[in-house]
């Protein structure tokens, strides 16, 4: 047994010994393998730290010898200025070879001037990089600098359909001070008053450490057209005016809600548009066409990144791209019609839309009261900003973007739905009544009207604008057919348009109560209509039942938005709407033009808490269309607070001059 035991024991020793040898070999192999990978790992870790802007960690990864040449602060500042200055991103590292302490590799990165790529090599020993400036770019030396030069692109113009300039790069004055020529601070109060600034603000600006006696210190940009202000400023010692290029809007208030305005970028803008060529001095389109076509209008600045030596001589080009000026955007707008509608309604809270019903081109788009887009470029004072925000007439509210109670302008739509679904007979007499309710279940609620024509048929009901007729008609048509018709006219859908518009609606919740259905027939209930969509629907009455997709840029393709109703239905409604203007009893007869066949409809939407409410507001509407295919146009205008001012007739009267001017 002893021998057996001894032999077994010896065998076990051999096995253990063999395993130990194998283990040693494996550990040694792993050690050498890891040792071989360590340079690559170190380099990869370093470039990962560049991506994460961990400059402290990067410094800790360079050799002691390198740290003697570059202090930590110097190293961090150097790397941060270069990598962040050129906006380095998407850095890619590829290892080519690794031999002894030397590693060869390729680097590729995106920058604000395009892609930079290069081959390089460095020495890494004991996990430390022997770093010098050539590590950043192979030809970069310690006394060299990386420079960035920019060639600013010109922002594209915004033009009307006839090539007239609505927005462009114009000239203004930059008002500044030259400290060496001032009477101390004695004129700061007067200067602040003229520029709508504060004395304290000017003092703070003039206290900057970089300012020398001959430095020009800009305070504010002003219009070149204000000669009185210019003369007053130049009387103050030390004031200097220099010409500068700014965005300019020649038509001012008339186009402000349409074209929008530009403002200096915010930190949020820079983050959102990172890598798109914006910096802290950039301006960006904030609303209207300026915002909707920001990318096209902006263009692309030319940028070059290069290395210069200690004498400022260009040494190595790293990346560059040429500037690309912004595109001009030509609108479908007729600026004369736009301006005339603005002038006619500028004292009102209104929205006006003019459209070519055959192709959807928007000829005018106006919201009043308004602001001046130039003020945002020149710089709004806090007083002016507060004034705009606190104005009860809400000049900053874009009314053509909103949806409003349509009142009787909804009646032709109800009629078209009834005829199109064959649930309404145009010749049927509904029995004229000035006051009506379906039955006693309506309690004290009655539909009332100002006119109950006889015979009480569809055409007369439109000409006289009979509320009771259309309340009865809505119930006769029925909920399902009404909803079907609303959907056919895209009411409730997103409006396909270059500028965002609030959706129209036929109900905010449920659409089942008889009273709500009846009220919807004549434009009350919960019906709300956007003016742009209203113009598109009315355009279908003179376009064989086809609603055209509204568009405001000439480059936008002309499309049919919806086949709202048949040509026969469109013609029947059109003929009735011709009577609204041509018939002596028509609600828009005052708009009658001898020798010209026009169709239209007035409407007064009521906003009140109950049927008995006598203090509620009234919204007046008027939509008019030419019926001559040679000069197609539909204009729809809405005015708030027409109660006591003639209701919808106020809108009719204000529309005359812009319409006549356009037609002639």
C-alpha positions in Angstrom: 0.0 0.0 0.0 2.8 2.3 0.8 4.2 1.9 -2.7 0.9 2.5 -4.3 0.3 5.5 -2.1 3.8 6.8 -2.8 3.3 6.3 -6.5 0.0 8.0 -6.5 1.4 10.8 -4.4 4.3 11.3 -6.8 1.9 11.3 -9.7 -0.1 14.1 -8.0 3.1 16.1 -7.5 3.9 15.7 -11.2 0.4 16.9 -12.1 0.6 19.9 -9.7 4.1 20.8 -10.9 2.9 20.6 -14.6 -0.1 22.8 -13.8 2.1 25.3 -12.1 4.4 25.5 -15.1 1.4 25.9 -17.5 0.1 28.7 -15.1 3.3 30.5 -15.1 3.5 30.4 -18.9 -0.1 31.6 -19.2 0.5 34.5 -16.7 3.7 35.4 -18.6 1.8 35.3 -21.9 -1.0 37.4 -20.5 1.6 39.8 -19.0 3.3 40.2 -22.4 0.0 40.5 -24.2 -1.2 43.2 -21.8 2.1 44.9 -22.0 1.8 45.0 -25.8 -1.8 46.5 -25.5 -0.9 49.1 -22.9 0.3 51.8 -25.4 -2.9 51.4 -27.4 -5.1 51.6 -24.3 -3.3 54.7 -23.1 -3.7 56.4 -26.4 -7.4 55.5 -26.7 -8.0 56.7 -23.1 -6.3 60.0 -23.9 -8.5 60.6 -27.0 -11.6 59.6 -25.0 -10.6 62.3 -22.5 -10.4 64.8 -25.4 -13.9 63.9 -26.5 -15.2 64.4 -22.9 -13.1 67.6 -22.4 -11.4 66.1 -19.4 -8.2 68.2 -19.7 -7.1 67.5 -16.1 -7.1 63.7 -16.9 -5.2 64.3 -20.1 -2.5 66.2 -18.2 -2.1 63.3 -15.8 -1.5 61.0 -18.7 1.5 62.8 -20.1 5.1 62.0 -19.1 6.9 63.7 -16.2 9.3 65.0 -18.8 6.5 66.6 -20.8 5.0 68.1 -17.6 8.3 69.9 -17.0 7.9 71.6 -20.3 4.2 72.4 -20.0 2.6 73.5 -16.7 -0.9 72.1 -16.0 -2.6 75.5 -16.6 -0.7 76.0 -19.8 -1.5 72.5 -21.0 -5.2 72.8 -20.2 -5.5 76.3 -21.8 -3.7 75.2 -24.9 -5.8 72.1 -25.5 -9.1 73.7 -24.6 -8.5 76.7 -26.8 -7.7 74.5 -29.8 -10.2 71.6 -29.6 -13.1 73.8 -28.5 -12.2 76.7 -30.7 -12.3 74.5 -33.8 -15.4 72.7 -32.4 -13.8 69.3 -32.7 -16.3 66.5 -32.6 -16.7 62.8 -33.7 -13.0 62.2 -33.1 -11.9 58.8 -34.5 -8.6 57.1 -33.7 -7.1 54.3 -35.8 -3.9 52.5 -34.6 -1.5 51.6 -37.5 1.4 50.0 -35.7 3.0 49.7 -32.3 6.7 48.9 -31.9 8.8 49.2 -28.8 7.7 52.5 -27.2 6.5 54.1 -30.5 3.0 53.9 -31.7 1.8 55.2 -35.1 -1.9 56.1 -35.7 -4.4 58.1 -37.7 -6.8 60.8 -36.4 -9.9 62.0 -38.0 -12.3 64.7 -36.6 -15.1 67.0 -37.6 -14.6 70.8 -37.2 -16.5 73.9 -38.0 -14.4 74.2 -41.2 -14.9 70.5 -42.2 -13.0 67.3 -41.6 -9.4 67.3 -40.5 -7.4 64.0 -40.7 -3.7 63.3 -40.3 -1.1 60.6 -39.6 0.9 60.9 -36.4 3.2 59.0 -34.0 4.1 59.4 -30.4 6.2 57.7 -27.7 4.4 56.0 -24.8 6.3 54.4 -22.0 5.1 53.0 -18.7 1.6 54.3 -19.5 2.7 57.9 -20.1 2.6 59.9 -23.3 5.7 61.9 -24.3 3.6 64.9 -25.3 4.4 68.0 -27.2 2.4 70.3 -29.5 2.9 68.1 -32.5 0.6 65.6 -30.7 -2.3 67.9 -31.5 -1.3 68.5 -35.2 2.0 67.1 -36.6 3.3 70.5 -37.8 2.2 72.4 -34.7 5.1 73.8 -32.6 5.1 75.3 -29.1 5.3 78.9 -30.4 2.7 78.3 -33.1 -1.0 79.2 -32.9 -4.1 77.7 -34.4 -6.1 80.4 -36.2 -9.7 80.5 -37.4 -10.8 83.0 -40.0 -14.4 83.5 -41.1 -16.0 84.9 -44.2 -19.5 85.8 -43.3 -22.3 84.7 -45.7 -24.9 87.2 -46.6 -28.4 86.3 -45.4 -30.8 85.7 -48.3 -33.5 88.2 -49.1 -37.3 87.8 -48.8 -39.1 89.0 -51.9 -42.7 89.4 -52.9 -44.1 87.8 -56.0 -43.0 90.7 -58.1 -39.4 90.8 -56.8 -40.0 93.7 -54.3 -37.8 93.4 -51.2 -39.6 92.6 -48.0 -36.4 91.7 -46.0 -32.7 92.2 -46.8 -29.4 93.1 -45.4 -29.4 96.9 -45.0 -27.4 99.5 -43.2 -27.8 101.1 -39.8 -25.7 103.1 -37.3 -23.8 101.6 -34.5 -23.8 104.2 -31.8 -20.7 104.1 -29.5 -18.4 106.1 -27.3 -14.7 106.9 -27.5 -13.6 107.3 -23.9 -10.7 109.7 -24.6 -13.1 112.2 -26.1 -15.8 112.2 -23.4 -16.6 114.8 -20.8 -16.2 112.1 -18.2 -19.6 110.7 -17.3 -21.5 114.0 -17.4 -23.4 113.2 -20.6 -24.4 109.6 -19.7 -27.8 110.6 -18.5 -28.6 112.5 -21.7 -27.2 109.7 -23.9 -29.3 107.1 -22.0 -32.4 109.1 -22.5 -31.8 109.4 -26.3 -31.0 105.7 -26.7 -33.6 104.4 -24.3 -30.9 102.9 -22.1 -30.0 103.4 -18.5 -27.1 105.5 -17.1 -26.0 102.5 -15.0 -26.0 100.3 -18.1 -23.7 102.7 -19.9 -21.4 102.9 -16.9 -21.1 99.1 -16.7 -20.4 98.9 -20.5 -17.7 101.6 -20.3 -16.0 99.9 -17.3 -14.7 96.9 -19.3 -11.0 96.3 -18.8 -10.2 96.1 -22.5 -11.3 99.7 -23.2 -8.6 102.2 -24.1 -8.9 106.0 -24.7 -9.2 105.5 -28.4 -11.4 102.4 -28.4 -14.9 102.5 -30.0 -17.3 101.0 -27.5 -20.7 100.2 -29.2 -23.8 100.9 -27.1 -26.8 100.4 -29.5 -27.8 100.1 -33.2 -30.2 102.7 -34.5 -31.9 103.3 -37.9 -30.2 105.5 -40.4 -33.6 107.1 -41.2 -33.9 108.9 -37.8 -32.0 112.0 -38.7 -33.3 113.9 -35.6 -31.8 111.3 -33.3 -28.6 111.2 -35.3 -28.1 115.0 -35.0 -28.9 115.0 -31.3 -26.4 112.2 -30.6 -23.6 113.8 -32.6 -23.8 116.9 -30.4 -22.6 114.9 -27.4 -18.7 114.8 -27.1 -17.3 111.3 -27.5 -20.3 109.9 -29.4 -19.4 108.2 -32.7 -21.6 106.6 -35.3 -20.3 103.9 -37.6 -22.2 102.2 -40.4 -23.0 98.5 -39.8 -25.0 95.9 -41.7 -28.2 94.7 -40.2 -31.4 92.9 -41.2 -33.8 95.4 -42.6 -37.6 95.3 -43.2 -38.7 98.1 -45.5 -42.4 97.6 -44.9 -42.1 97.5 -41.1 -45.4 96.8 -39.4 -47.2 95.8 -42.6 -45.2 92.6 -42.8 -44.1 91.9 -39.2 -46.3 88.9 -38.4 -45.8 87.4 -41.8 -42.0 87.8 -42.2 -41.3 87.6 -38.4 -38.1 88.9 -37.0 -34.5 87.9 -35.9 -32.9 88.0 -32.6 -29.4 87.3 -31.2 -29.0 83.6 -30.4 -29.4 82.3 -26.9 -27.5 79.5 -25.1 -30.4 77.2 -25.9 -30.2 78.2 -29.6 -26.4 77.4 -29.6 -27.0 74.0 -28.0 -30.0 73.1 -30.3 -28.1 74.2 -33.5 -24.7 72.9 -32.5 -22.4 72.4 -35.5 -24.5 74.6 -37.8 -22.2 77.6 -37.8 -23.8 79.7 -35.1 -21.7 81.5 -32.4 -22.6 83.9 -29.6 -22.7 86.9 -32.0 -25.1 85.2 -34.5 -28.7 86.1 -35.2 -31.4 83.6 -35.9 -34.9 83.8 -37.3 -37.3 83.8 -34.4 -40.8 83.8 -36.1 -42.6 84.0 -39.4 -40.8 83.4 -42.7 -37.4 84.2 -41.0 -37.8 81.2 -38.8 -39.6 78.8 -41.2 -36.8 79.3 -43.8 -33.9 79.9 -41.4 -31.8 77.2 -42.9 -32.2 78.4 -46.5 -31.9 82.1 -45.7 -28.9 81.7 -43.4 -26.4 80.2 -45.8 -23.0 79.0 -44.6 -20.1 81.2 -43.5 -16.7 80.5 -45.1 -14.3 79.2 -42.5 -10.6 78.4 -42.5 -8.5 76.7 -39.8 -4.7 77.0 -40.1 -1.5 77.2 -38.2 0.6 80.4 -38.0 4.1 80.7 -36.6 5.3 83.1 -34.0 5.4 85.9 -36.6 1.9 85.4 -37.6 2.8 83.8 -41.0 0.5 81.2 -42.3 2.2 77.8 -42.0 -0.2 74.9 -42.5 -3.8 74.8 -43.7 -5.8 72.3 -41.7 -9.4 72.7 -43.1 -11.5 75.2 -44.9 -14.8 75.6 -46.8 -15.9 78.6 -48.9 -18.8 80.7 -47.9 -22.2 80.0 -49.4 -24.6 83.0 -49.3 -28.2 82.3 -48.2 -30.9 81.7 -50.7 -33.5 84.4 -51.6 -37.0 83.3 -50.7 -39.7 84.5 -53.1 -43.1 84.6 -51.6 -46.5 84.5 -53.3 -47.4 87.7 -51.5 -48.4 90.9 -53.4 -46.8 93.5 -51.2 -49.1 96.3 -52.3 -52.2 94.3 -51.3 -50.5 93.3 -48.1 -49.7 96.9 -47.3 -53.2 98.1 -48.2 -54.9 95.5 -46.0 -52.6 96.5 -43.2 -53.3 100.2 -43.6 -57.1 99.6 -43.7 -57.2 97.5 -40.6 -54.2 98.7 -38.6 -56.3 100.2 -35.8 -58.3 97.0 -35.4 -57.7 93.6 -33.8 -57.9 91.8 -37.1 -56.6 89.1 -39.4 -56.8 89.1 -43.2 -56.0 86.4 -45.7 -56.0 86.9 -49.5 -55.6 83.8 -51.7 -55.7 82.7 -55.3 -58.4 80.1 -55.2 -57.1 78.3 -58.3 -53.7 77.4 -57.0 -53.6 78.2 -53.3 -51.1 81.0 -53.5 -51.4 83.4 -50.5 -51.5 87.0 -51.8 -51.6 88.7 -48.4 -51.4 87.6 -44.8 -52.0 90.3 -42.2 -52.5 90.5 -38.4 -53.2 93.8 -36.6 -52.3 95.5 -34.3 -48.7 94.6 -34.7 -45.0 95.5 -34.0 -42.1 96.6 -36.1 -39.7 93.8 -37.0 -36.9 96.3 -37.2 -37.2 97.0 -33.5 -36.1 93.5 -32.7 -32.9 93.9 -34.8 -32.1 97.3 -33.4 -32.7 96.1 -29.9 -35.9 96.4 -27.8 -35.5 98.3 -24.6 -37.2 96.7 -21.5 -39.7 99.5 -21.6 -40.7 98.8 -25.2 -40.8 95.1 -24.6 -43.0 95.6 -21.5 -45.3 97.9 -23.5 -45.8 95.3 -26.2 -46.4 92.5 -23.7 -48.8 94.5 -21.5 -50.8 96.1 -24.4 -54.4 94.9 -24.0 -54.8 94.9 -27.8 -52.1 92.1 -27.9 -49.9 93.3 -30.8 -47.7 90.3 -30.4 -50.6 87.9 -31.0 -50.6 86.6 -34.5 -54.3 86.5 -35.3 -54.1 84.8 -38.7 -52.6 81.8 -36.8 -55.6 81.5 -34.4 -59.1 80.1 -34.8 -62.2 82.2 -34.3 -66.0 82.0 -34.0 -67.1 82.2 -37.7 -70.7 83.2 -37.2 -72.7 83.3 -40.4 -69.7 82.7 -42.6 -70.3 79.1 -41.7 -73.7 79.0 -43.4 -72.4 78.4 -46.9 -70.4 75.5 -45.5 -73.5 74.0 -43.9 -75.4 74.4 -47.1 -72.7 72.7 -49.2 -72.5 69.8 -46.8 -76.3 69.4 -47.0 -76.3 69.5 -50.8 -73.3 67.3 -51.2 -74.7 64.6 -48.9 -78.1 65.0 -50.6 -79.6 65.5 -47.1 -80.8 69.0 -48.0 -83.1 70.2 -50.8 -82.2 73.7 -51.9 -85.7 74.6 -53.0 -87.5 73.3 -49.8 -89.3 76.1 -47.9 -88.4 75.8 -44.2 -91.2 78.1 -43.1 -89.9 81.6 -42.1 -89.6 82.1 -38.4 -87.9 84.9 -36.4 -87.6 82.7 -33.3 -87.5 78.9 -33.1 -86.8 75.9 -31.0 -86.9 72.2 -32.0 -89.3 71.4 -29.1 -90.0 72.1 -25.4 -87.0 70.0 -24.4 -84.9 73.0 -25.3 -86.5 74.9 -22.3 -85.9 78.6 -22.7 -83.4 78.3 -25.5 -84.4 79.7 -28.8 -82.6 80.3 -32.1 -83.3 83.9 -33.3 -82.7 85.7 -36.5 -82.7 89.3 -37.8 -84.2 88.3 -41.2 -86.7 85.5 -42.1 -87.1 85.7 -45.9 -90.0 84.2 -47.8 -89.8 81.7 -49.5 -87.6 80.3 -46.8 -85.3 78.4 -49.1 -81.5 78.0 -49.2 -80.7 80.8 -51.6 -82.8 83.4 -49.7 -81.5 82.1 -46.4 -77.9 82.8 -47.5 -78.8 86.2 -49.0 -80.6 87.3 -45.9 -78.4 85.3 -43.5 -81.2 83.5 -41.7 -80.0 81.8 -38.5 -83.2 79.8 -38.0 -83.1 78.3 -41.5 -79.5 77.0 -40.9 -80.3 75.7 -37.4 -83.1 73.7 -38.9 -80.9 72.7 -41.8 -78.2 71.4 -39.5 -80.6 69.1 -37.7 -82.1 67.9 -41.0 -78.6 67.2 -42.4 -77.8 65.3 -39.2 -74.8 64.8 -37.0 -73.2 62.1 -39.2 -73.5 64.0 -42.4 -72.2 67.2 -40.8 -69.2 65.4 -39.4 -68.6 63.8 -42.8 -68.8 67.2 -44.4 -66.5 68.9 -41.9 -63.9 66.2 -42.4 -64.2 66.5 -46.2 -63.3 70.2 -45.7 -60.4 69.1 -43.4 -61.9 71.0 -40.4 -60.1 69.6 -37.4 -57.0 68.5 -39.4 -53.6 70.1 -39.3 -53.4 72.8 -41.8 -50.6 72.1 -44.4 -48.8 75.5 -44.5 -45.3 76.8 -44.2 -46.2 78.7 -41.0 -47.8 76.9 -38.1 -51.5 77.5 -37.8 -54.0 76.6 -35.1 -56.4 73.9 -36.3 -60.1 74.7 -37.0 -62.6 72.7 -35.0 -66.3 71.7 -35.2 -66.4 70.6 -31.6 -64.1 70.6 -28.6 -65.5 67.4 -27.0 -68.7 65.6 -28.0 -70.9 66.5 -30.9 -74.2 65.0 -30.1 -76.5 67.6 -28.4 -79.2 68.9 -30.7 -78.7 72.5 -29.6 -75.0 72.3 -30.4 -75.7 70.8 -33.8 -78.3 73.4 -34.6 -76.0 76.3 -33.4 -73.1 74.9 -35.5 -75.3 75.2 -38.6 -75.0 79.0 -38.4 -71.5 79.2 -37.0 -72.0 79.2 -33.3 -71.8 76.2 -30.9 -68.2 75.2 -30.6 -67.2 75.9 -34.2 -63.9 77.7 -34.6 -62.3 78.5 -38.0 -58.8 79.6 -38.9 -58.8 82.4 -41.4 -56.4 80.7 -43.8 -58.6 77.6 -43.9 -61.7 79.7 -44.3 -60.2 81.3 -47.4 -59.3 77.9 -48.8 -62.8 76.5 -48.3 -64.5 79.6 -49.8 -62.1 79.3 -52.7 -63.6 75.9 -53.5 -66.9 77.6 -54.3 -65.2 79.3 -57.3 -62.9 76.4 -58.1 -65.3 73.5 -58.9 -65.4 72.3 -55.3 -61.6 71.9 -55.0 -59.9 73.3 -51.9 -56.3 74.2 -52.8 -53.5 73.7 -50.3 -52.5 77.2 -49.1 -48.9 78.1 -49.6 -46.8 81.3 -49.3 -43.5 80.4 -50.9 -43.3 80.4 -54.7 -41.2 77.2 -54.6 -43.9 75.3 -52.9 -45.8 72.9 -55.2 -49.4 73.6 -56.0 -51.7 70.8 -54.7 -55.3 70.1 -54.2 -55.9 69.9 -50.5 -59.4 68.3 -50.7 -62.3 67.6 -53.1 -64.6 69.3 -50.7 -67.8 69.0 -52.7 -68.9 68.5 -56.3 -68.8 71.2 -59.0 -72.6 71.3 -59.1 -72.7 72.0 -55.4 -70.0 74.6 -55.7 -71.8 76.4 -58.5 -75.1 76.4 -56.6 -73.5 77.9 -53.4 -71.5 80.4 -55.6 -74.7 81.7 -57.2 -76.3 82.2 -53.9 -73.2 84.1 -52.6 -73.4 86.3 -55.7 -76.8 87.3 -54.4 -75.4 88.2 -51.0 -73.6 91.1 -52.8 -75.8 91.8 -55.9 -79.2 91.5 -54.3 -80.4 94.8 -52.7 -81.4 92.8 -49.6 -78.1 91.0 -49.4 -76.0 91.5 -46.2 -73.0 92.6 -48.3 -74.8 94.7 -50.9 -72.8 97.7 -50.0 -69.8 95.9 -51.6 -71.6 95.7 -55.0 -69.3 96.6 -58.0 -71.1 97.6 -61.2 -69.8 95.5 -64.1 -68.1 92.9 -61.8 -69.7 89.7 -60.5 -68.6 89.1 -56.9 -69.6 86.5 -54.4 -69.3 86.8 -50.7 -70.6 86.3 -47.2 -70.7 88.3 -44.0 -70.7 86.9 -40.5 -70.9 88.0 -36.9 -69.6 85.5 -34.4 -70.9 86.0 -30.8 -68.7 85.2 -27.8 -71.0 85.2 -24.7 -71.5 83.2 -21.6 -75.2 82.5 -22.2 -78.0 83.3 -24.6 -79.1 86.1 -22.3 -75.6 87.6 -22.1 -75.7 91.2 -23.5 -72.1 92.0 -22.7 -70.4 89.4 -24.9 -68.0 90.3 -27.7 -68.7 90.1 -31.4 -66.3 89.0 -34.1 -67.0 90.4 -37.6 -66.2 88.5 -40.8 -66.4 89.3 -44.5 -65.2 87.0 -47.3 -65.4 88.1 -50.9 -64.4 86.3 -54.1 -64.1 87.2 -57.8 -65.9 84.9 -60.1 -63.8 85.8 -63.2 -61.1 83.2 -63.8 -58.9 85.9 -65.3 -58.4 87.6 -62.0 -59.0 85.0 -59.3 -58.9 86.1 -55.6 -60.6 85.4 -52.4 -60.1 87.7 -49.4 -61.3 86.8 -45.9 -61.0 89.3 -43.1 -61.9 88.9 -39.4 -62.2 91.8 -36.9 -62.6 91.5 -33.2 -64.9 93.8 -31.1 -67.3 94.9 -33.8 -70.2 95.2 -31.5 -71.6 98.7 -31.6 -69.4 99.5 -34.7 -71.7 98.0 -37.4 -70.9 94.4 -36.9 -69.8 92.6 -40.1 -70.6 95.8 -42.1 -67.6 97.4 -40.4 -65.4 94.7 -42.0 -67.2 95.1 -45.4 -66.4 98.8 -45.4 -62.8 98.4 -44.4 -62.3 95.9 -47.2 -63.3 98.2 -50.0 -60.1 100.2 -50.6 -57.7 97.2 -50.5 -59.9 95.2 -52.8 -60.5 98.0 -55.3 -56.9 98.8 -55.4 -55.9 95.3 -56.1 -58.6 94.7 -58.8 -57.7 98.0 -60.6 
